[in-house]
Amino acid sequence: MANIITGFRVLISIALLFCPVFSPVFYMLYLIAGVSDMIDGTIARQTNTVSGFGARFDTAADFVFVVVCLIKFLPVISMPIWLCVWIVIIALIKIINIISGYIAQRRLVAVHSVMNKVTGVMLFILPLTVSIIPLTYSAIPVCAVATFSAVQEGYFIRCRKV
C-alpha cells in the first residue's frame, strides 16, 4: 500500500508539469503530493511493509517531486545571487554525500534523519508563502536548516550511522 502511495506521488508530480504554477489545481496537486509523502512511510511502518526498495522508491519520488517543483518555480521566482549561491552550495554538499555514501557503502544511501524531514517540511511550505513573505526573508531559515541537515547527513554517512 505504501509503495502505491509513493507511485501515486510520482504521477501527481508529473501532472504538476501540466498545470499553471500557483493555480488552484497546481496547489491542490502540490498539497496532495506533500501529504502522500508524509503518510507513505507511516503506512509502511504500521503495516510492517517497510523495505529497502520502499525507502529508495520514496527517495526517488521525492527527487521527482523536487525536480518538477524546480522546473515550475524557478522561472517565476526571482532570487538574489547570494541565495542562488547558497542553494548551489547545499546541492553540492548533498551530491558529495550521495557520492561518498556510495563509495563508502557500495550502495545509494538514503538518510531519513529528523533534520532532513524538518528541511523537507520547510521546503514544502516555502512555495505556499511566496505570495505573503518575500523569498529573501523566508528562504534564510530554510537554507540555514537545509545546510545543517546536509552537513549532518554527510556526518551520518561517513560515520556509518545509516
PyMOL commands that set and color helices and strands:
alter all, ss='L'
color gray80, all
select helices_A, chain A and resi 2-16+24-46+52-76+81-105+114-129+135-158
alter helices_A, ss='H'
color red, helices_A
deselect
rebuild
show_as cartoon
